[in-house]
Amino acid sequence: MSELKHNIRKRTSASVKVIFLIIAILISRIGYWQFVRGDKLQTEAIEQQTMDSIVSSKRGIIYDRNGKILAQSVSVHTVTASPAEVCKSKKARKTAETLADILGMDADELEKKITKKSSYEIIQRKVDNKKAKKIRKAELAGIYLVEDSKRTYPYGSLASHVIGFVGTDNQGLAGTEMVYDKYLKGMPGRMISAKSASGTEMPYKYEKYINPENGSNLVLTIDEVIQHF
């Protein structure tokens, strides 16, 4: 009888040790996910639950010594797509053909792009207001217009070696545009909105717009008239 009790005590003790071991493992795993990988997992969750698009800022104006504009930015648009929303509408082909006609692109290539397994696709940058108006009027599901800007030089190639030029992302690549880029470029804004598990936008659930800050203007010492001659 005493031997039976002894065996029961041994088994109970072993069971308690196993239970405590399991609890300790669970606590350590929870601690690992919470404190070691918590920040990373939280970031990934936010990325999966939100759509984040950049709103370009306008570069500052470059003037000559007399206030004549040598370089300025005009408003244009970037056409983007949410493939999940396009597929959900079941009008991918029609959407591709409409966009192709407005933007002068290949309809087959566009259809492939707007039905890709991704949450965000850039269709075309630097789209003028006339084309943007046609796209708005077409009311295409899953197709969006994001504010952008395009650099123009009213005097063409005048003093181009001094003024320089910018790239497709409005970053200064040469001349004054590059040297003073950090002052001219400003700070881009953002449009953050909630999205569903399928990647489609959920209007009125969550939306935050962060205004872009336009760049500073710059006055050069050169004279447009003298430079012209």
Secondary structure, 3 states (H helix, E strand, C coil): CHHHHHHHHHHHHHHHHHHHHHHHHHHHHHHHHHHHCHHHHHHHHHHHHEEEEEECCCCCCEECCCCCEEEEEEEEEEEEECHHHHHHHCCHHHHHHHHHHHHCCCHHHHHHHHCCCCCCEEEEEEECHHHHHHHHHHCCCCEEEEEEEEEECCCCCCCHHHHCEECCCCCEEEHHHHHCHHHHCCECEEEEEEECCCCCECCCCCEEEECCECCCCEECCCCHHHHHC
